[in-house]
Amino acid sequence: AQSVSQHNHHVILSEAASLELGCNYSYGGTVNLFWYVQYPGQHLQLLLKYFSGDPLVKGIKGFEAEFIKSKFSFNLRKPSVQWSDTAEYFCAVNGPNTGGFKTIFGAGTRLFVKA
Amino acid sequence: DVKVTQSSRYLVKRTGEKVFLECVQDMDHENMFWYRQDPGLGLRLIYFSYDVKMKEKGDIPEGYSVSREKKERFSLILESASTNQTSMYLCASSGTSGSSGELFFGEGSRLTVL
């Protein structure tokens, strides 16, 4: 079945460590790619998105993600995490091949940053 | 800012009860969605609507129905709640032109079915 896969379900880091969260998808053709974040007690919100142009996209709070079409990947990175980055992160994909532009989500990665 | 408002943050219902979850958005978005969020499973699409009175099944529509009588409002209905419908329900909306499908979410409705 076609899907969105996030490599890690739980990640624990110390402050100032570098972060990379993996995301792979299996849909061919044109895709729009997203990372959403859910901070404790808050609603899901967009972190960054890619739909065309420069495959390296920058989002809020120092996050960036790189679209590698040949690898069907859209990994999220941050050079130095902060305690306030503790949250759950979701990779998501939409496009003609997700079924009428439905947005398909990965299972999520819970990040805990130790102060 | 886009605001998506879900009427109930927390609900506790008994098996067999009918449950209504309401969602209202204020940005004149064409598309509205209902997801459920479960640990380890991410968000799974229940139903979506791309216009008033239009609805499409998502990936897990069984046991649910929806209603969209007005553009700003999208309701999720559980005709006869069951314990396996205990979950967090998220409503979202998106525009059509130039938005690439970015979703704007409500704060969620946590439903417990006893």
Interface residues (C-beta under 8 A of the other chain):
Chain A: V4 Q6 H9 N32 F34 Y36 Q42 H43 L44 Q45 L46 K49 F51 F90 A92 N94 G100 F101 K102 T103 I104 F105 G106 A107 G108
Chain B: V4 F33 Y35 G40 L41 G42 L43 R44 L45 F48 E56 G58 L90 A92 S100 G101 E102 L103 F105 G106 E107 G108
